[in-house]
């Protein structure tokens, strides 16, 4: 007999694996610039790559686990959408395992380039990430460094809050609604919008598993400085959880409360 709990766990593993394989994959592609000099790529390349990574991952796992792929989403849905708290640890474990394995996949695909570059941080957000080294350089690096932990934390809260707006709206039949299983495109579009509009100060982790799983893998393969200081636990892990809860609360207070009742 098939186990529903096992299926949900594996759904989160394969979905988050796909998310990180494609998401960190575009970061590695941009940072290592195998085809063109680094300035030929830009922030748009990363944000579009991550958006489609989300779309593909949600389609892969949506029918099995609901494709949370993000502890902030799982916890927010448990707080305000009746998702069973008993399933939260299983989902988060699946997300962390999938994120770690996705980073392994990126390593295998880009291993020679990563080794030649000294194993740069293509894995996670924050200080030392390859985007800062590849694009800002010179005066730009100083500008990027001006964002404090507090500022990055605020960006993560707002970014994850907006992500939850998109996630909730994508499945809300009382709202405008989406037909023909188009919900993943709204979620991916939300991630694209967050990256383009709010991603600068922190690199928009907006997902504790997306950041922590690859960060652990990166440290194991020799990327330096990934766990220096407290940034790694505050901005990309704690703040998205706060932002996710805030997002679901605000959606219900200001949107759900004023939607018409669903017609039969």
ROMARMI-444639 format. One record per residue (C-alpha): residue number from 1; x, y, z. Coordinates in nm, 4 decimals. Example, Ala and Ser with C-alpha at 12.3 -4.5 7.8 and 13.67 -1.06 7.14 Angstrom:
2
k 1&X 1.2300&Y -0.4500&Z 0.7800
k 2&X 1.3670&Y -0.1060&Z 0.7140
! end
This chain:
264
k 1&X 0.0000&Y 0.0000&Z 0.0000
k 2&X 0.1319&Y 0.3436&Z -0.0892
k 3&X 0.1999&Y 0.5757&Z 0.2032
k 4&X 0.0508&Y 0.9231&Z 0.1609
k 5&X 0.2977&Y 1.0657&Z 0.4109
k 6&X 0.5935&Y 0.9156&Z 0.2265
k 7&X 0.4584&Y 1.0438&Z -0.1029
k 8&X 0.4250&Y 1.3971&Z 0.0351
k 9&X 0.7784&Y 1.3826&Z 0.1736
k 10&X 0.9201&Y 1.2621&Z -0.1576
k 11&X 0.7117&Y 1.5202&Z -0.3436
k 12&X 0.8749&Y 1.7971&Z -0.1414
k 13&X 1.2166&Y 1.6383&Z -0.1963
k 14&X 1.1858&Y 1.6139&Z -0.5754
k 15&X 1.0130&Y 1.9511&Z -0.6060
k 16&X 1.2733&Y 2.1363&Z -0.4006
k 17&X 1.5520&Y 1.9449&Z -0.5752
k 18&X 1.4189&Y 2.0731&Z -0.9082
k 19&X 1.3874&Y 2.4258&Z -0.7694
k 20&X 1.7482&Y 2.4414&Z -0.6510
k 21&X 1.8963&Y 2.2529&Z -0.9473
k 22&X 1.7530&Y 2.5144&Z -1.1832
k 23&X 1.7698&Y 2.8141&Z -0.9484
k 24&X 2.1246&Y 2.7761&Z -0.8224
k 25&X 2.2046&Y 2.6490&Z -1.1696
k 26&X 2.1311&Y 2.9869&Z -1.3233
k 27&X 2.3407&Y 3.1549&Z -1.0526
k 28&X 2.6335&Y 2.9270&Z -1.1370
k 29&X 2.5834&Y 2.9851&Z -1.5081
k 30&X 2.5860&Y 3.3618&Z -1.4605
k 31&X 2.8674&Y 3.3679&Z -1.2056
k 32&X 3.0986&Y 3.1415&Z -1.4011
k 33&X 2.9955&Y 3.2971&Z -1.7344
k 34&X 3.0998&Y 2.9973&Z -1.9470
k 35&X 2.9869&Y 3.1462&Z -2.2743
k 36&X 3.0342&Y 3.5211&Z -2.2418
k 37&X 3.2101&Y 3.7662&Z -2.0128
k 38&X 3.0219&Y 3.8231&Z -1.6891
k 39&X 2.8873&Y 4.1711&Z -1.7835
k 40&X 2.6961&Y 4.0107&Z -2.0704
k 41&X 2.4655&Y 3.8626&Z -1.8074
k 42&X 2.2642&Y 4.0672&Z -1.5623
k 43&X 2.0255&Y 4.0490&Z -1.2690
k 44&X 1.7392&Y 3.9787&Z -1.5082
k 45&X 1.9018&Y 3.6494&Z -1.6076
k 46&X 1.9005&Y 3.5317&Z -1.2469
k 47&X 1.5481&Y 3.6481&Z -1.1661
k 48&X 1.4000&Y 3.4936&Z -1.4810
k 49&X 1.5897&Y 3.1697&Z -1.4214
k 50&X 1.4616&Y 3.1475&Z -1.0642
k 51&X 1.1056&Y 3.2274&Z -1.1720
k 52&X 1.0975&Y 2.9407&Z -1.4192
k 53&X 1.2682&Y 2.7151&Z -1.1661
k 54&X 0.9701&Y 2.7769&Z -0.9390
k 55&X 0.7187&Y 2.7161&Z -1.2166
k 56&X 0.8744&Y 2.3842&Z -1.3187
k 57&X 0.9165&Y 2.2700&Z -0.9571
k 58&X 0.5553&Y 2.3473&Z -0.8651
k 59&X 0.4262&Y 2.1563&Z -1.1667
k 60&X 0.6501&Y 1.8613&Z -1.0772
k 61&X 0.5377&Y 1.8265&Z -0.7153
k 62&X 0.2027&Y 2.0039&Z -0.6988
k 63&X -0.0160&Y 1.6989&Z -0.7431
k 64&X 0.1718&Y 1.4970&Z -0.4818
k 65&X 0.2461&Y 1.7320&Z -0.1929
k 66&X 0.0917&Y 2.0631&Z -0.2934
k 67&X 0.4442&Y 2.1851&Z -0.3767
k 68&X 0.5125&Y 2.3999&Z -0.0731
k 69&X 0.8893&Y 2.3738&Z -0.1416
k 70&X 0.9466&Y 2.6357&Z 0.1265
k 71&X 0.9258&Y 2.6147&Z 0.5085
k 72&X 0.7875&Y 2.9685&Z 0.5181
k 73&X 0.4926&Y 2.8559&Z 0.3029
k 74&X 0.4398&Y 2.5381&Z 0.5055
k 75&X 0.4397&Y 2.7221&Z 0.8386
k 76&X 0.2164&Y 3.0021&Z 0.7081
k 77&X -0.0388&Y 2.7487&Z 0.5807
k 78&X -0.0306&Y 2.5733&Z 0.9178
k 79&X -0.0868&Y 2.9024&Z 1.0996
k 80&X -0.3877&Y 3.0166&Z 0.8966
k 81&X -0.4959&Y 2.7575&Z 0.6394
k 82&X -0.5464&Y 2.4437&Z 0.8458
k 83&X -0.2423&Y 2.2582&Z 0.7211
k 84&X -0.1751&Y 1.9943&Z 0.9900
k 85&X 0.1062&Y 2.0892&Z 1.2250
k 86&X 0.1898&Y 1.7205&Z 1.2491
k 87&X 0.3020&Y 1.7307&Z 0.8834
k 88&X 0.5165&Y 2.0428&Z 0.9163
k 89&X 0.8390&Y 1.8649&Z 1.0261
k 90&X 0.8087&Y 1.6090&Z 0.7456
k 91&X 0.7562&Y 1.8782&Z 0.4830
k 92&X 1.0450&Y 2.0911&Z 0.6087
k 93&X 1.2771&Y 1.7910&Z 0.6220
k 94&X 1.1819&Y 1.7022&Z 0.2635
k 95&X 1.2497&Y 2.0600&Z 0.1552
k 96&X 1.5923&Y 2.0670&Z 0.3204
k 97&X 1.6904&Y 1.7295&Z 0.1747
k 98&X 1.5727&Y 1.8341&Z -0.1712
k 99&X 1.7594&Y 2.1651&Z -0.1498
k 100&X 2.0804&Y 1.9886&Z -0.0471
k 101&X 2.0481&Y 1.7400&Z -0.3328
k 102&X 1.9703&Y 2.0197&Z -0.5777
k 103&X 2.2948&Y 2.1901&Z -0.4786
k 104&X 2.4728&Y 1.8590&Z -0.5339
k 105&X 2.3250&Y 1.8512&Z -0.8835
k 106&X 2.4548&Y 2.2020&Z -0.9561
k 107&X 2.7975&Y 2.0979&Z -0.8286
k 108&X 2.8052&Y 1.7976&Z -1.0611
k 109&X 2.6968&Y 2.0034&Z -1.3627
k 110&X 2.9400&Y 2.2922&Z -1.2998
k 111&X 3.2151&Y 2.1119&Z -1.1052
k 112&X 3.5091&Y 2.1980&Z -1.3310
k 113&X 3.4136&Y 2.5633&Z -1.3500
k 114&X 3.3529&Y 2.5837&Z -0.9758
k 115&X 3.6860&Y 2.4214&Z -0.8953
k 116&X 3.8708&Y 2.6497&Z -1.1380
k 117&X 3.7050&Y 2.9548&Z -0.9792
k 118&X 3.7984&Y 2.8453&Z -0.6257
k 119&X 3.4537&Y 2.7127&Z -0.5308
k 120&X 3.2683&Y 3.0480&Z -0.5158
k 121&X 2.9372&Y 3.0899&Z -0.3389
k 122&X 2.6743&Y 3.0043&Z -0.5976
k 123&X 2.4729&Y 2.8297&Z -0.3273
k 124&X 2.3027&Y 3.0865&Z -0.1088
k 125&X 2.2356&Y 3.4539&Z -0.0485
k 126&X 2.4092&Y 3.7133&Z 0.1627
k 127&X 2.7706&Y 3.8276&Z 0.1977
k 128&X 3.0095&Y 3.6578&Z -0.0419
k 129&X 2.7484&Y 3.5449&Z -0.2921
k 130&X 2.8781&Y 3.5130&Z -0.6455
k 131&X 2.6442&Y 3.7823&Z -0.7759
k 132&X 2.8187&Y 4.0491&Z -0.5720
k 133&X 3.1592&Y 3.9383&Z -0.6990
k 134&X 3.0572&Y 3.8908&Z -1.0623
k 135&X 2.8573&Y 4.2061&Z -1.1193
k 136&X 2.9059&Y 4.4779&Z -0.8680
k 137&X 3.2850&Y 4.4752&Z -0.8355
k 138&X 3.4691&Y 4.8042&Z -0.7666
k 139&X 3.2417&Y 5.0816&Z -0.6475
k 140&X 2.9362&Y 4.8588&Z -0.6815
k 141&X 3.0712&Y 4.6182&Z -0.4218
k 142&X 3.0918&Y 4.9003&Z -0.1701
k 143&X 2.7324&Y 4.9964&Z -0.2447
k 144&X 2.6137&Y 4.6394&Z -0.1963
k 145&X 2.8013&Y 4.6151&Z 0.1303
k 146&X 2.6129&Y 4.9154&Z 0.2667
k 147&X 2.3047&Y 4.7017&Z 0.3318
k 148&X 2.3006&Y 4.6052&Z 0.6969
k 149&X 2.1650&Y 4.2852&Z 0.8457
k 150&X 1.8615&Y 4.4831&Z 0.9584
k 151&X 1.7986&Y 4.6166&Z 0.6082
k 152&X 1.8420&Y 4.2708&Z 0.4539
k 153&X 1.6048&Y 4.1257&Z 0.7145
k 154&X 1.3371&Y 4.3817&Z 0.6311
k 155&X 1.3757&Y 4.2977&Z 0.2611
k 156&X 1.3286&Y 3.9267&Z 0.3379
k 157&X 1.0134&Y 3.9950&Z 0.5401
k 158&X 0.8554&Y 4.2034&Z 0.2645
k 159&X 0.9668&Y 3.9661&Z -0.0105
k 160&X 0.8223&Y 3.6598&Z 0.1598
k 161&X 0.5055&Y 3.8473&Z 0.2489
k 162&X 0.4483&Y 3.9236&Z -0.1201
k 163&X 0.5326&Y 3.5635&Z -0.2101
k 164&X 0.2531&Y 3.4453&Z 0.0193
k 165&X 0.0155&Y 3.6938&Z -0.1428
k 166&X 0.0876&Y 3.5267&Z -0.4767
k 167&X 0.0676&Y 3.1728&Z -0.3384
k 168&X -0.2658&Y 3.2374&Z -0.1691
k 169&X -0.4145&Y 3.4232&Z -0.4656
k 170&X -0.3103&Y 3.1458&Z -0.7040
k 171&X -0.5431&Y 2.8991&Z -0.5342
k 172&X -0.8181&Y 3.1353&Z -0.4192
k 173&X -1.1312&Y 3.0581&Z -0.6179
k 174&X -1.3193&Y 3.3366&Z -0.4408
k 175&X -1.0722&Y 3.5850&Z -0.5859
k 176&X -1.0207&Y 3.6226&Z -0.9620
k 177&X -0.9106&Y 3.2607&Z -0.9765
k 178&X -0.6890&Y 3.0812&Z -1.2229
k 179&X -0.8103&Y 2.8309&Z -1.4785
k 180&X -0.6468&Y 2.5282&Z -1.6390
k 181&X -0.3833&Y 2.4761&Z -1.3683
k 182&X -0.2138&Y 2.8098&Z -1.4324
k 183&X -0.1419&Y 2.8706&Z -1.0624
k 184&X 0.2300&Y 2.7864&Z -1.0879
k 185&X 0.2748&Y 3.0698&Z -1.3367
k 186&X 0.1360&Y 3.3210&Z -1.0883
k 187&X 0.3671&Y 3.1873&Z -0.8181
k 188&X 0.6653&Y 3.2002&Z -1.0538
k 189&X 0.5648&Y 3.5484&Z -1.1642
k 190&X 0.5492&Y 3.6555&Z -0.8025
k 191&X 0.9032&Y 3.5275&Z -0.7455
k 192&X 1.0164&Y 3.7146&Z -1.0577
k 193&X 0.8540&Y 4.0345&Z -0.9342
k 194&X 1.0036&Y 4.0002&Z -0.5874
k 195&X 1.3482&Y 3.9443&Z -0.7357
k 196&X 1.3259&Y 4.2413&Z -0.9698
k 197&X 1.1710&Y 4.4813&Z -0.7203
k 198&X 1.2778&Y 4.3751&Z -0.3710
k 199&X 1.5744&Y 4.1416&Z -0.4165
k 200&X 1.8651&Y 4.3846&Z -0.3967
k 201&X 1.9424&Y 4.4157&Z -0.0246
k 202&X 1.9408&Y 4.0433&Z 0.0593
k 203&X 1.9379&Y 3.8461&Z -0.2661
k 204&X 1.5764&Y 3.7415&Z -0.1918
k 205&X 1.6113&Y 3.4017&Z -0.0305
k 206&X 1.2411&Y 3.4160&Z 0.0727
k 207&X 1.2769&Y 3.0454&Z 0.1530
k 208&X 1.4745&Y 2.9041&Z 0.4476
k 209&X 1.5305&Y 2.5648&Z 0.2802
k 210&X 1.6399&Y 2.7229&Z -0.0473
k 211&X 1.9154&Y 2.9033&Z 0.1417
k 212&X 2.0124&Y 2.6635&Z 0.4207
k 213&X 2.0267&Y 2.3339&Z 0.2291
k 214&X 2.2649&Y 2.4621&Z -0.0396
k 215&X 2.4610&Y 2.6576&Z 0.2231
k 216&X 2.5341&Y 2.3331&Z 0.4085
k 217&X 2.6357&Y 2.1638&Z 0.0842
k 218&X 2.8557&Y 2.4565&Z -0.0155
k 219&X 3.0403&Y 2.4454&Z 0.3156
k 220&X 3.1019&Y 2.0721&Z 0.2718
k 221&X 3.2617&Y 2.1191&Z -0.0709
k 222&X 3.4881&Y 2.4000&Z 0.0437
k 223&X 3.3142&Y 2.7343&Z -0.0123
k 224&X 3.4479&Y 2.9635&Z 0.2575
k 225&X 3.2623&Y 3.1949&Z 0.4952
k 226&X 2.9110&Y 3.0588&Z 0.4501
k 227&X 2.8469&Y 3.0342&Z 0.8237
k 228&X 3.0457&Y 3.3349&Z 0.9401
k 229&X 2.8545&Y 3.5595&Z 1.1779
k 230&X 2.4782&Y 3.5461&Z 1.2283
k 231&X 2.3561&Y 3.6548&Z 0.8854
k 232&X 2.2939&Y 3.2976&Z 0.7662
k 233&X 2.0337&Y 3.2225&Z 1.0336
k 234&X 1.8676&Y 3.5630&Z 1.0621
k 235&X 1.7944&Y 3.7099&Z 0.7191
k 236&X 1.7358&Y 3.3992&Z 0.5016
k 237&X 1.5910&Y 3.1629&Z 0.7652
k 238&X 1.4076&Y 3.3446&Z 1.0452
k 239&X 1.2833&Y 3.6467&Z 0.8509
k 240&X 1.1088&Y 3.4541&Z 0.5694
k 241&X 0.9113&Y 3.2612&Z 0.8320
k 242&X 0.8000&Y 3.5912&Z 0.9869
k 243&X 0.7213&Y 3.7329&Z 0.6423
k 244&X 0.5214&Y 3.4238&Z 0.5451
k 245&X 0.3037&Y 3.4419&Z 0.8559
k 246&X 0.2558&Y 3.8150&Z 0.8041
k 247&X 0.1607&Y 3.7535&Z 0.4415
k 248&X -0.1157&Y 3.5046&Z 0.5189
k 249&X -0.2533&Y 3.7230&Z 0.7978
k 250&X -0.2619&Y 4.0366&Z 0.5823
k 251&X -0.4173&Y 3.8495&Z 0.2907
k 252&X -0.7019&Y 3.7356&Z 0.5123
k 253&X -0.7476&Y 4.0708&Z 0.6859
k 254&X -0.7493&Y 4.2838&Z 0.3715
k 255&X -0.8500&Y 4.0488&Z 0.0888
k 256&X -1.0339&Y 3.7375&Z 0.2096
k 257&X -1.2568&Y 3.9402&Z 0.4411
k 258&X -1.3957&Y 4.1374&Z 0.1478
k 259&X -1.4290&Y 3.8690&Z -0.1192
k 260&X -1.7764&Y 3.7592&Z -0.2301
k 261&X -1.8956&Y 3.4190&Z -0.1146
k 262&X -1.8172&Y 3.1445&Z -0.3625
k 263&X -2.1136&Y 3.0732&Z -0.5859
k 264&X -2.2271&Y 2.7143&Z -0.6335
! end
